[in-house]
Amino acid sequence: MLRLLVVASLLALSSSALAQAGKDDAKSAAPAKTDDVKKAEEAKKAEEAKKAEEAKKAEEAKKAEEAKKAEEAKKAADAKAATPKGDGKTPAKADDVKGASAKDEPPALPPPLSDLTTTTTAAMEPVGEAPTGTAPATDDLARMKAQLKSELKAEVQAELKAQLQNEMEAAARDQATAKAAAQEWAEEPWIEEVKPKLNFLELDGYFRLRFDLFNRLDLGTYDPIIDRGTSMVLPPTLYRPFNGADTCTDGAPENFAGDPCSETAEDTQTLLSANMRLRVDPTLNVSEDIKIRSTFDVFDNLVLGSTPESLPGFAQNPTLPLPLFASSQNPPQVGLNSIYDAIRIRRLWAEIMTPIGQLRFGRMPNQWGLGLLANDGNRLDSDFGDNADQIIFGTRVAGHIIAPGYSFSSSGPFGRGGGAGAGGDGGQGFFQNEQGQRYNLDPKDDVHSFLLVIAKKDKEEEIAEELRQGHIVLNYGLFAVYRTQQFDIPDYYVSGQPGGANGPAATQYVNRSANAGIGSLWGRFHWDKLKIEAEAVGIIGQVDGTGVTSSGLNTVDDDLRTVVDGAVFNNPLFILQGGMALESSYRFLNDQLEVGLDAGAASGDDAPGMGLRPVINQTPKAGDLDGRQYGECLDALDDGAGVEGAAVDGVNCAKVDNDVTNFRFDPDYQVDLILFREILGTVNDAFYVKPHIGYFFTPDLGVRADLIYSQAIFASSTPGQENPLGVEIDAKAFYASEDGFHVMPQLGFFLPFGGLNHFGDVVLSNEKFRTAQFAWTFQVFAGVQF
């Protein structure tokens, strides 16, 4: 019986060890599992452990039963051995007991793997107390059991260790191979990301074509007989405002072709025109921190059909003297067939990024705020554009841009040295047309501008992100300029010539002693769908030397001289101007519907005329459209002989208008289509109110309508001597494609008011010209932006 138990225990030990080794192999070879799979396996293992525990308990109970039976069988055998069988000397055989036990009970199952150690140990221990006669056999079996257990355990551990080592080495090789492959694949993109290839030349800009139809932009107030109207726009050259019912006498033959007094009335108040421009903004990326930028225009607002091959004709072009036979257009050439060359370079400047900020120098665009004071004209529909020859350095401090700078506003005459007169030999002191470096001939006639910009201005994407988070966005800034000039040469700016053979003479200079302060405050407010942006401008200055001709160092404008206490007094010219503009909008219906209210005002001057082009008319009177805004005598003296306060040295004025207070918006700040843009030229000596509404079918497709009411600040400035100027209604549709194509048809209607009529004291050849009439325009803009 004991021998049977030993053999069963050894078989159980071998089977359990092999099972454990197989499970360890499977565990080490299994791939990494996901968390869900691991949880499922853990649950399964727990269930198996529970079942194994139950099987263990059942096995132990069964073994206890078998041990009990074995004990009883042993006692029975001992009793039988004590009693003789047959002859009473032969003991009972153990095989008989073994056979009886094996016959009565089935063999025991091997214990679960988790209980291998405790179960096998218990199974190998003798059950009950062995008889004295079996002790040596029990010791041998114990030694055999221990030896077999040790050998089996060592063999299993060696196999497991070798297999684990092989698997670890294979995993390390696989990991190293994968890492090397990943590094090889990612090496080139990583280099490209850190050091991108620099695009040396970048081209930006646009090409545009505009078609314009203007009807009655002269407002019907232009009298061709006296050459006078209330609009800056003339009617067509062959304007025929009269008919058979009107009487007209101008001394020309009756019904002469082109004669304004012709009795044949025609619709000659319509202007048709088309023009184009290519604007290119090249950027040379010298390095990541250095750029050279420029702007040049090709065919700048070139009127289509303006340079046919027949121009100039006859003597200079004998093969095609008539435009009727012209089949081609020649390139524009200044002095030959155009006032501008085909290519006009507007700007050239450099931008250098340093660790503490950006440095710019050269001729660069000048832009600030809404563009009332400084406007770069970079919009697709702009015509002008401000440029500045300046050096400016900008940096950021506490989220604000701080940018001081210096601007070469005017340098006066310049030239090239090396003339014979420079060495005292007489003749020319410099050669204006010689190649080589030129320089400013005298720095004392320069206009110096010192500027400072302080601004908080967020990028558009930053504003959009703040608004998405429900925040309020406030941007603001200050643009300040101090401008000064000591001397001036008026004749140079009239003729463009630097003076005589040896340059300007000292007698051509005028002592200006001029100083001016210019400031602009700008702000922009965003909240939800509301946007408000505004700019306010102020200019204050004084000019002591007011001479407008080069007639001596201390020359003053005679119209600014007054008699004070019997002596002639030279009055300085004071400048005090201001302007403001407001733009607002609010969006509804998923940003598709937009409404807003814009407004603006430019300070005026009570002198006659609007003051838009003050050089044209130096002696304006009431009813004139334009004129100089200073020099009018406000209190004349009695110049009778022997009368106190009579004229002194030809001056008989005791009080004179010696200030200029009208402010002019930059002409690239566009308010409407007709009044301020065409009839007057810009906003000046007036205010306007402009409600507007727009609908966006998509962000790039929509319509908009504007209603503009305009009124003059001073009635004395208008042709009609009344404040109201008129009401204009403008409408447009716009579309922009993703690849840069833009198209915008526009329609404008203007109803003029009393301020644009002829003043009653103005004598006209016909009363039909006195009252301003309705005007309208249709325009189409098409362009490609790149």
VENQUI-V400370 format. One record per residue. D_FIRST is the distance of its C-alpha to the first C-alpha in Angstrom with 1 decimal. Layout:
# VENQUI-V400370
D_FIRST, D_FIRST
This chain:
# VENQUI-V400370
0.0, 3.8, 5.4, 5.1, 6.5, 8.9, 10.2, 10.8, 12.5, 14.6, 15.7, 16.7, 18.6, 20.5, 21.4, 22.7, 24.6, 26.2, 27.1, 28.7, 30.6, 31.9, 33.1, 34.8, 36.5, 37.7, 38.9, 40.8, 42.4, 43.4, 47.2, 48.6, 48.7, 51.2, 50.9, 50.3, 47.6, 45.9, 46.1, 44.6, 41.7, 41.1, 41.1, 38.6, 36.4, 36.6, 35.6, 32.6, 31.6, 32.0, 29.8, 27.2, 27.3, 26.8, 23.9, 22.4, 22.9, 21.4, 18.3, 18.0, 18.5, 16.0, 13.3, 14.6, 14.3, 10.7, 10.2, 12.4, 10.8, 7.4, 10.0, 11.8, 9.2, 8.7, 12.4, 12.9, 11.1, 13.1, 16.1, 15.7, 15.4, 18.5, 20.3, 21.5, 20.6, 23.8, 25.4, 23.3, 22.2, 19.1, 15.7, 13.0, 10.6, 6.9, 7.6, 9.3, 6.7, 4.9, 8.5, 9.5, 7.6, 8.8, 12.0, 12.6, 12.2, 13.3, 11.8, 13.1, 16.6, 17.6, 19.7, 23.5, 25.4, 27.2, 24.1, 22.6, 22.8, 21.7, 18.9, 17.3, 17.8, 16.2, 13.1, 12.8, 13.3, 10.8, 10.6, 12.5, 13.6, 11.5, 13.0, 15.8, 14.6, 11.8, 14.3, 15.5, 12.4, 11.9, 15.6, 15.5, 13.0, 15.2, 18.2, 17.0, 16.3, 19.7, 21.5, 20.2, 21.1, 24.5, 25.4, 24.6, 26.5, 29.4, 29.7, 29.8, 32.4, 34.5, 34.6, 35.5, 38.1, 39.7, 39.9, 41.4, 43.9, 45.0, 45.4, 47.5, 49.7, 50.3, 51.2, 53.6, 55.3, 55.7, 57.1, 59.6, 60.7, 61.3, 63.2, 65.4, 66.2, 67.1, 69.4, 71.1, 71.7, 73.0, 75.2, 78.4, 78.5, 77.8, 80.8, 83.0, 82.1, 82.9, 86.0, 87.4, 90.1, 93.4, 95.8, 99.0, 101.4, 101.0, 103.5, 104.1, 107.0, 108.5, 111.1, 113.2, 116.0, 118.1, 120.6, 123.1, 125.7, 128.0, 130.6, 133.4, 131.8, 135.3, 135.3, 138.6, 140.4, 141.5, 145.2, 146.1, 149.7, 149.1, 145.7, 143.8, 140.7, 138.0, 135.0, 133.8, 133.4, 136.5, 137.0, 137.3, 140.2, 142.1, 141.8, 144.5, 144.5, 148.0, 149.2, 152.6, 152.9, 152.7, 155.3, 154.4, 156.7, 155.5, 158.3, 156.4, 157.7, 156.9, 153.7, 153.1, 149.6, 147.2, 149.7, 148.1, 151.3, 150.7, 151.2, 148.2, 145.2, 141.8, 138.3, 138.1, 135.9, 132.6, 130.9, 128.3, 126.3, 123.0, 121.5, 118.4, 116.6, 113.7, 112.2, 109.8, 107.8, 106.4, 104.0, 103.3, 100.0, 100.8, 97.4, 95.1, 97.4, 100.8, 102.6, 106.1, 107.1, 110.2, 111.9, 114.5, 116.1, 117.2, 120.0, 120.1, 121.3, 123.2, 125.2, 124.5, 127.5, 129.2, 129.4, 130.7, 131.9, 135.4, 135.2, 137.2, 139.6, 143.1, 144.0, 140.4, 138.9, 141.6, 139.4, 138.1, 140.6, 139.6, 136.3, 136.7, 135.7, 133.0, 129.7, 127.6, 126.8, 127.4, 125.2, 126.6, 128.6, 130.2, 134.0, 134.1, 132.5, 130.5, 130.5, 126.9, 125.2, 122.3, 119.8, 120.0, 117.6, 117.1, 114.5, 112.8, 110.6, 107.6, 104.5, 102.6, 99.4, 99.0, 96.2, 98.4, 100.1, 102.1, 105.5, 107.9, 111.2, 113.7, 115.3, 112.7, 112.6, 113.6, 111.7, 111.2, 110.1, 111.5, 114.1, 117.2, 118.2, 116.2, 114.9, 113.4, 114.3, 110.9, 110.6, 110.9, 114.2, 115.7, 119.0, 119.7, 117.1, 117.7, 117.1, 117.2, 117.7, 115.6, 112.9, 110.2, 107.0, 104.4, 101.3, 99.0, 99.1, 97.0, 96.7, 100.4, 102.3, 105.0, 107.4, 110.6, 112.9, 116.4, 118.4, 121.3, 123.2, 126.4, 127.6, 131.2, 132.9, 131.1, 132.1, 131.8, 133.5, 135.6, 138.9, 142.1, 143.2, 140.3, 142.0, 145.3, 146.8, 147.3, 146.0, 142.6, 140.2, 137.1, 136.2, 134.6, 133.6, 132.5, 128.9, 126.8, 125.5, 127.4, 127.5, 128.8, 132.5, 132.6, 129.7, 132.1, 132.4, 128.7, 127.0, 123.9, 121.1, 118.4, 115.5, 112.4, 109.6, 107.1, 104.8, 101.4, 100.6, 97.2, 96.1, 96.0, 92.2, 91.8, 94.2, 92.3, 89.0, 90.6, 92.0, 88.7, 87.3, 90.2, 92.0, 95.7, 97.0, 100.2, 101.9, 105.2, 107.4, 110.7, 112.9, 115.8, 118.5, 121.4, 124.1, 127.2, 130.1, 133.0, 135.4, 135.7, 137.7, 138.5, 140.3, 137.2, 135.2, 138.1, 138.8, 135.6, 137.6, 137.3, 141.0, 143.6, 143.2, 141.9, 139.7, 140.4, 143.4, 143.1, 145.5, 143.1, 140.6, 140.4, 139.0, 136.5, 134.7, 132.2, 129.0, 126.5, 123.3, 121.0, 117.9, 115.5, 112.8, 110.0, 107.2, 104.6, 102.6, 99.6, 97.9, 95.8, 98.2, 101.3, 103.0, 106.1, 107.7, 111.0, 113.3, 116.4, 118.8, 121.6, 124.2, 126.8, 129.2, 132.7, 135.0, 138.0, 139.7, 140.2, 142.3, 141.4, 143.5, 143.6, 147.0, 146.4, 143.9, 144.8, 145.4, 144.5, 144.7, 148.2, 146.9, 145.0, 148.1, 149.8, 152.7, 151.8, 154.7, 157.0, 154.6, 152.4, 148.7, 145.9, 143.1, 139.5, 137.3, 134.5, 131.3, 129.2, 126.9, 123.8, 121.6, 118.3, 116.1, 113.3, 110.7, 108.2, 105.9, 103.3, 100.9, 99.8, 97.8, 95.0, 97.5, 99.6, 102.7, 104.5, 107.4, 109.2, 112.4, 114.0, 117.1, 119.2, 122.4, 124.6, 127.3, 130.9, 134.3, 137.4, 139.4, 140.6, 138.1, 134.3, 134.0, 131.6, 133.7, 136.2, 137.8, 139.4, 141.8, 143.2, 145.7, 143.9, 145.6, 144.5, 143.2, 141.9, 138.3, 137.6, 139.2, 138.9, 137.6, 139.8, 143.5, 145.2, 148.0, 147.5, 150.7, 153.7, 156.7, 160.3, 161.6, 165.3, 167.6, 168.2, 165.4, 163.0, 159.5, 160.9, 159.0, 158.3, 157.9, 157.5, 154.7, 155.6, 152.2, 151.2, 147.6, 145.4, 142.0, 140.0, 136.4, 134.0, 131.4, 130.2, 126.6, 125.5, 122.0, 120.6, 121.5, 118.0, 116.9, 117.6, 118.3, 119.9, 121.3, 125.0, 126.7, 125.1, 123.8, 126.9, 130.0, 129.7, 127.2, 124.8, 124.5, 127.4, 129.5, 127.5, 124.5, 122.4, 119.8, 117.3, 114.9, 112.6, 109.9, 107.5, 104.8, 102.0, 100.5, 98.2, 98.3, 100.5, 102.6, 104.9, 108.4, 110.4, 113.8, 115.8, 118.8, 120.9, 123.8, 125.9, 128.7, 130.8, 130.8, 134.6, 136.9, 139.4, 137.0, 136.9, 139.5, 140.1, 140.2, 137.6, 134.0, 132.0, 131.1, 129.2, 126.0, 123.8, 121.0, 118.6, 115.8, 113.3, 110.3, 107.8, 105.0, 102.9, 100.3, 97.2, 98.7, 101.8, 104.5, 106.7, 109.4, 111.4, 114.5, 116.6, 119.5, 121.8, 124.8, 127.1, 129.7, 132.1, 133.7, 136.9, 135.9, 136.1, 139.5, 142.7, 144.4, 147.6, 149.8, 148.7, 151.3, 149.9, 151.6, 150.1, 148.5, 145.7, 144.0, 143.9, 140.9, 137.5, 135.8, 132.3, 130.2, 127.0, 124.7, 122.0, 119.7, 116.7, 114.4, 112.0, 109.9, 106.9, 105.0, 102.9
